[in-house]
Amino acid sequence: MDEQDIVLLANGTDRFAGKVGGFGDGKVTMEGKYGRFRFELADIAEIRFARNRLAEESARDPGNLT
């Protein structure tokens, strides 16, 4: 099971593992093993969120659509 978020940078080489803490001011904040990192959105190619932290789909009631 994937327990850490992965940030892949646009340079095609660098990747960082940890927990994405937030988005703001055009940056992504991540808490990693070696400290806190802030990445410019323009420098990020992909973010892979940990499977154990993804939201689960709720049951849909077709008679109660909003």
C-alpha positions as CSV (number, residue, x, y, z in Angstrom):
1,M,0.0,0.0,0.0
2,D,1.3,3.4,-0.9
3,E,1.7,5.4,2.3
4,Q,3.4,8.5,1.0
5,D,2.5,11.1,-1.5
6,I,5.0,11.5,-4.4
7,V,5.9,14.7,-6.1
8,L,7.5,14.2,-9.6
9,L,9.3,17.3,-10.9
10,A,9.1,18.5,-14.5
11,N,12.8,17.9,-15.0
12,G,12.0,14.2,-15.4
13,T,14.6,13.2,-12.8
14,D,13.7,14.4,-9.3
15,R,11.0,13.0,-7.1
16,F,10.2,13.6,-3.5
17,A,8.2,11.4,-1.0
18,G,6.2,12.6,2.0
19,K,2.9,14.1,2.8
20,V,1.5,17.0,0.8
21,G,0.4,19.6,3.3
22,G,-1.3,22.2,1.1
23,F,-1.5,24.4,-1.9
24,G,-1.2,28.2,-1.9
25,D,0.5,31.1,-3.6
26,G,1.4,28.9,-6.6
27,K,3.3,26.5,-4.5
28,V,2.8,23.0,-3.0
29,T,4.1,22.3,0.5
30,M,5.3,18.8,1.4
31,E,6.5,17.3,4.7
32,G,9.3,14.8,3.9
33,K,11.7,12.7,5.8
34,Y,14.4,15.4,5.6
35,G,12.2,18.4,6.3
36,R,9.6,20.7,4.7
37,F,9.7,21.4,1.0
38,R,7.9,24.0,-1.1
39,F,7.6,23.5,-4.9
40,E,6.5,25.9,-7.5
41,L,3.5,24.5,-9.4
42,A,5.3,25.2,-12.7
43,D,8.1,22.9,-11.6
44,I,5.8,19.9,-10.9
45,A,4.9,17.3,-13.5
46,E,2.7,15.1,-11.4
47,I,1.6,14.5,-7.8
48,R,0.7,10.9,-6.8
49,F,-1.4,10.9,-3.6
50,A,-1.0,8.0,-1.2
51,R,-3.7,5.4,-1.6
52,N,-4.4,5.2,2.1
53,R,-5.3,8.9,2.2
54,L,-7.7,9.0,-0.8
55,A,-11.3,9.8,-0.2
56,E,-13.7,6.9,-0.7
57,E,-16.7,7.3,-3.0
58,S,-19.9,7.6,-1.0
59,A,-23.0,5.6,-1.8
60,R,-25.3,7.4,-4.3
61,D,-29.0,7.6,-3.8
62,P,-30.6,8.3,-7.2
63,G,-33.7,9.7,-5.5
64,N,-31.7,12.3,-3.6
65,L,-29.6,14.2,-6.1
66,T,-28.5,17.8,-5.3
